Amino acid sequence: MKRSTLRITLLTVFACLSALASKAQNGYDYSQYDLGAYVGFNSFYGDTETPVSTKAVALNFNYNQTAFVNYILELQTGTLKGGNAATDQLGRQFAANYTYVAFRLQVQAGELIDYSRSGVLNFFKNFYVGAGVGMLYSNITSINRYSTQLSGYYTPGDNSASELFLPARIGYEFKIFSPNQRPDYKIDIGYQYNQVFGDQLDGFKAGTHTDAYGQFTIGVKISVGGVTSYRKQIKKPGY
C-alpha cells in the first residue's frame, strides 16, 4: 500500500513538473530585464551649413513591463561635427564631444495588434515607436567663429553646454528565441531624432532655431533575468 501511494505521489509530482515545463516552452515567457549596447551614426542639425557624419556608442538597461512595452534608461557618448570653414559662407565649423543620459518609453506594435493569424502582422509586431527626456552635456574640442568670405563676420557662443533634450525613436527589434522559447536575444535597428531645447550644442548662438541631431543605430540586447509570462504567445507556431 505504501509503495502504491509513493508511486502515485511521484507520478503526480512528475505530471505537475511536466506541465510547468510545457508551459515554459509554449512561447509566452519573456525576461523583464535586458542589458543592451549599440553604435550610432550621427548627423547634426544646427547653425552650420555642411553636414559631417560622426559616431556614438550607448549602453542601456531595459525594464520590459510586457513583451512589447519597454522602459529604457540609456547612457550615450559620442562626437558631433558640422561645417567647413574653408567653403561655408558664414565660416562656422565645430567639433564637440558629448555625453547624455536619457529615459525612454518604447511601445511595439505587438502590444496593440492581434498577430496570431497573420504572418504579415507577426512580422510587423516588432516595429516600435518611443520617446522620452534626457540631459546632454557637450564640450567643444575645436571651433571656427570667423568667416573667411565675409570680412569681420563673427558668431558668438559658449564652448560647453548642458541641455535638456527629447529623444524620439522608431525602429525594429529582431527577437531571437532561445531553446526555451523565450526572446532572450534581440537585434535592434532604429533611427533616433534628438531635439535639444537650446542653441549651444554646436558652440554657436545664432538664429531662432534650437539644435538637434539624428542617428541611425544598430545594437544588441541580452536578457538578464526576471522571467515572467505575457498574455499572448510571443512566438507563434510556424512563424
N, C-alpha and C positions, 0 to 999 in steps of 0.2 A: 504493500500500500504506500509506504514511504517513497519507494523508488518511482512508483507511478506518479505521485504528487510532485516529486522533484523533476521528473521528466516533463510534466505539464507546465510547471513553472519555468523551466529552461526554454521550452518551446514558445511560451508566451513572451518571455523576455526577448528571445531571438526574433519573433514576429514583430514586436514593437520596434526593436532596433532596425530591422529591415525596412519597416515603414518609414521611420525617420530618415534612414539613408536614402530611400527612394525619393522622399520629399526634397531632400537636399540636392538631388540630382535633376530635378524637373525644370530647372531654368528660372525659378522665382527668386533665388537668393542673390544678394549682392553685398559688397562691403560698404560700410558707411564712411570709411576714411581712405583717402588716396593721397599719395605724395606725387608731385609732378615736376617736370622741368621742360623748358622749351628754348629754342633760339628764335630770334625775330630779326626782320629786315626792315629798317625804318626809313620813312620819308617825312621830312619836316615841312610844315606849312606855317610861315610866319612873315617876317619883314625882309627876307632875302629873295632874290629873283631866281637863281639857278638851283634846282634841287640836287641833293647829294645823298646817295644811299649809305646807310650805316647799319651797325648790328647791335643786338641786345641779347641778353640771356636772362632767364627768370626761373625762380623756384616758387612752387605754390603748395598749399595744403588745402585739401578739398573735404568738406563735410557734405555727404550725399544724403539729403533728407529723404529722397526717394531715389530710385534708379535713374531718374531723369530730371531731378531738381537738385542743383548743386550750389553750395555756398563756398566761395573761394577766397582765401587770403593769400596775397601774392607779393613777392619781392622781386623787383626787376632792376637791372643795371645795364647801362649801355652808353653809346655816344650818339650825338646829333650833330649834323653839319649842314651848312647851306651857304649859297652864294659863291661868286667868283669875282674877286677884287679887280682882276685884270680886264674883265669883259662886261661886268654888270654896270649899268649906268650910274647907279647910286653907290657902287663900290662896297656894298655890305657883304662881308664874309665872316663866318664864325665856325668854331668847333667847340663842343661842350661835352663834358661827362655828366651823367645824371644817374640818380637812383630814385626809385619810387616804392612806396608801399600802398597797396590798394585792396579793397574788399569788393567782391562782385557777387551778384546773384545771377545764376545761369539756368534757363529753362529749356529743356529739349522737347522736340515735337512729340516724343513718345508719351509724355505726361498728358497730352491733350487729345491724341487721336487713338482710334481703335485700329491697330495694325495686325490683328490676329488672323484676318482672312485675306490679306493682300501682301504679295511680295514687294510691290512698289512702296506701300506705306511702311512695311517693315524696314525698308532701306531708309526712308525719309525720317523714321522715328529718331534718328541720331543727330539730325540738324538742330542747332540751338541758337538762341539769342541771349544776350546778357548785358548788364550794365551795373555800375557801382560808383564808388567815390574813392579818391586817394590823395596822397600828398607826394609831390615831386620836388626833388632837390637837385639843382643843376649848378655847375661850376664851369665858367668859360675857360677854355685852355688856349684858344687863340681867337683874335678878332681884328677886323679892319673896319674902322668907323668913317674913314675918309674916301671920297670918290676920286678916282683918277681921271674921270671925264668931266665932272662938274667941279670946277675950281672952288675950293673953300667949303664944299658941302660936307657936313659932319652930322652923324647920327649919334645922339647920346644914349646912355643906358647903364645898367649895372652888370657887374661881372659874376654875380651869383644870384640865385633866386630860390625861394620856397613857395611853391604854387599848389593850390588846390586844383584838382582836375577830375574829369568824368571819363572813365573808360567804357566805351560801348563796343560790344563784340558780337560777331557772328562766326559760325564755324560748323564743323562736323567732327564727331567723335567716333572713330572706328573701335568698336568693342571686340576684344579678343577674349574668348571664353577658355577657362582652364578645364581640366578633366572633370571637375565637379560642377561644371555648367554655370560658373559664376563669371561675370565680366571683370576679371582681376587685372587685366592689362588693357590699356587704351592708347590709341594714337590720335592726337588732336591736331587738326589743321584749321586755322582761323585767320580772320582779319580783325584787328582792333584799332579803333579810332580814339585817340586820347585828346579830348578837348580841354585845354588849360584855361583856367579862369584868371588869366593875367597875360602881360605882354613883355615879360622879362626872360623867357626861356632861352631866347637867342642872344640876349645881351643888348638888344635894341629896343628903344621906346619910340615907336613911330606909328602913326595912323590910329585908327579906332578899332581895329580887329585884334583879338587875342590870338595867342599862338596855339598850335596843335601839331600832332604828328600821328601818322598812321603806320601800321606794321603788319606784315604777313608773318605768321608764326607756324612752327611745326614742333610738336613735343610729344612726350610720353607721360603716362600716369600708371602707377602701380598701387594696388590696394594694400592697405596696411592693417586691416582688421575691422572689427565691429560688424560681423556678418549678421544680416537680417533679411527679411523677405519682403518682396514687393507684391502688390495686389494682382499684377498681371505677369504672365510669363515674359521674361526679358528676351530670352532666346526662344523663338518659335520653332517647333519641329519642322524640319525640311528647309529652313532658311539659313 
